[in-house]
Amino acid sequence: MGDMLDFFNAYRAPAQHLVSLILAGAIWRWGRGPERWLIAVFIATMVLPVYVMWWLQPDAASSSVLAAAYVFLDVIAAALFVGIALHANRNYPLWIAGFQLVALAAHSIKAVVDSVSPMAFALLIIGPSYCQLLLLIGGFARHVLREQRFGPYREWRLAPPGPGWLRA
């Protein structure tokens, strides 16, 4: 069991990155605006920074700068995911934005509470990205099936609900 866990931990990030890049190619081919924006934000804030940080090879002295950079990226991702979710004519982006808010809340808790379990913190920071990727895969698949069955449909909401939206 320990060997399997070590194998999983050694290759989980590259596997996630490979799946996200393959998904990006499929979305670029068959997806529409919301899907393209979601995968672009995902790759720009969760995949590329890992390789940029690896390329820069920061030393242990700059670990607080590195942590601050990841918090900044999570704030940017949360703002973009929420914006996309509120304007997209899809339901699943709301879940993606919600999982990003979980990661952002974990950063807030770490800043306020002195003794946070490292395992719990890592789970709350890293875990949502796997859920977001699975939601993006499922939402993209549903989009493709819906377009095959019913044809093209609106990508974005026309307008936010107004005061009389319940009566309509």
N, C-alpha and C positions, 0 to 999 in steps of 0.2 A: 504494500500500500504506500509506503514511504517513497519507493522508487517512482511510482506513478505520479505522486504529488510533486516530486522534484522535476519530473519530465514536464508536467503541466505548467509548473511555475517557470521553467526555463523557456518555454515556447509560447506562452499565452499571449504576450504582447505582440510578437511578430505575426502570430496567426491572426490576431484581431486586426492588425494593420493590413495584412494581405487581403483578408475578407473585405475590409472597408475599401481598399483600392479596386478590387474586383467589382464590388457593389457600385462604386463610383462610375466605373466604365459602363455597367448595365444601366444605371440611372441616366447617364449622359445620353445613352442611345434611346431608351424607352420611357424615361421619366419626364416629368414636366417641372415647372417652376418650383413648387414647394419641395419636391424631392431633391432637385438639384441644389437648392439653397441649403437644405438640411445636411446633405452629404458634404457640401463644400465647407460648412461651418465645422462639421465633425472632423474632417481631415485637417483643416487649418488650425483647429484648437486642440486636437487630441492626438493626432498622428504626427504631423510635421514637427511640432515642438520637441517631441521625444528625440528625433533624429538631429535637430538643430542643437539641442543641449548635449547630445552624445558627441556631435562633431566639435562643439566648443570645448568639451571635456572640462567642465568646471571642477575646481579643486574643493576640498572639504571646507575651506575658509569661506567660500561663496555660497554655502548651502542655504543661508537665509535669503540671499538674492534669488536663488533658484526656487525656493518655496514661494517667495513673493511673486515671481514670474508665473508660476502655476496658478496661484490665486487670481492674478490678473487675467490669465487666460480663461479660467472658469467663470469669472464675472462677465467677460466679453461673450463667452459661449452662452451663458444664461440669458443675457440681454438679447442676443441674436435669436436664440431658440424661442424665447417668449414672443418676440416680435413676429417671427415666422408663424408660430402657432396661432397667434391672434388674427393673422390675416389669411392664412391658408384655408382653402375650402376642403379640409381634411380633418379628421379627429385625432389621428395618431400623433401629430406634432405636439399636441397638448401633453401627451404622456412623455414624449422626449424632453420637452421643456421642464416637466415636473421632476424627472430624474436628474436633470442638471441642477435644479434648485436643491435637491437632496445633497448633491456634492458641494454646492455652495454653502449650505447650512452646516455641513461637516467642517468646512474651513472656519466658519463663525464659532462653532462650538470649540474647536481647537484653540482659537484666539481667546476665548473667555475662560475656559476650564483648564486648570493646570495639569491635571492628571487624566489624560485620555488614553485609553488602551490603544497601543500602536496598531494592533490587529483590527480593532473596530474602526479606527480612523482610516486605515488603508482600504478596508472593505467599503466604507462610505464614500471614499474618494474615487476608487478604481471601479467598484462594482457598477455604478450607474452607466458607465460607458458601454459595458457589455449589454446591459438592458436596452440602452439607446440603439445600439447596432442591431439587436434582434428586432426591436420595434421598427426600425427603418427598413429592414429586410421584409418584414411582414407587411408594413404599410405600402411599400413599393410593389410587392406582389399583388396586394389587393387593388392597387391603382391599375396595374397592367391588366388584371382580370376584368375590372370594371370597364376599362376602355375597350377591351375586346368584346365584351358583352353588349354595352350600351353606346359605345362611341365616345368621342371627346366630350369632356365636361369642364366646367369652370375651374380654373386653378386657384383663384383667390376670391375671397369674399368681396362682394360689391361695396358694401358699406357696413359699418358696425350697427348693431341694433339700436334703434332710437327709442324715445320715450313710449311710443305706441306700438312697439313690435309685438307685444303679447296679444293685442286685439286683432292683428292682421291674420 
